[in-house]
Amino acid sequence: MKAIVWTKYGTPDVLQLKDIAKPTPKDSEVLIRIYATTVSAGDCEMRGMKTALIYRIPMRMYVGLIKPKRITILGMELAGEIESVGKDVKILQEGDQVFAATGFVGIGACAEYICLPENPKEGALAIKPTNMTYEEAAAIPVGGLEALHFLRKGKIQSGQKVLINGAGGTIGTFAVQLAKYFGAEEVTGVDSKSKLNMLRSIGADKVIDYTQEDFTNSGETYDVILDVIHKSSFSGCIRSLKKKGSYLQANH
């Protein structure tokens, strides 16, 4: 099969298209023919080892100190069709259309095929909705799951005001839509000017260009603030909460 192989740390030039052996599923795994994948911020950070120093050292120890050895194919999200299943797979079947987040251990979606456990200990694997294309489904798992996780913690009630700081990224775009789905009366998206029209198009009621305005100084208060980018002061965010409001800080 063909795969984009990661040969050393650095710029996108370190990636190479190669022919490698097609994987064979273990007893509890499924073999997926990949039709769509993504290039996430996590892929780029790992490729160049430009993560925060606190993560960089243990990551190099796991992946490879000098060059990548344990993980040689990037890609954390995918959508495709199951081509074969291991003998212990109970629910998924050959021909099922699926989408998945590989988790850190299972990275390898930049290839024609991948094997994943039917019941992954990390990441996720599920049947693709029939009304979604493979391209649409592949873009959901990481950002969608993170946004869902944090907004569930916020316990949004009908009629509440929600602010998403960093609304134009992977997590933020899902968070805007999910906040409306959960019943928020007003969702405010904070990001750069180039993303504001997009945020309006996916349901944001109000938008703020963070280069022109600091939402923590506006006097507005919110029931829930989801801070994706961590660039506003913590004290300012707390000041912008209503009494008994929730401040949620997405992990990086």
Secondary structure, 3 states (H helix, E strand, C coil): CEEEEECCCCCHHHEEEEECCCCCCCCCEEEEEEEEECCCHHHHHHHHCCCCHHHHHHHHHHHCCCCCCCCCECCCEEEEEEEEECCCCCCCCCCCEEEEECCCCCCCCCECEEEEECCCCCCEEEECCCCCCHHHHHCCHHHHHHHHHHHHHHCCCCCCEEEEECCCCHHHHHHHHHHHHCCCCEEEEEECHHHHHHHHHCCCCEEEECCCCCHHHCCCCEEEEEECCCCCCHHHHHHCEEEEEEEEECCC
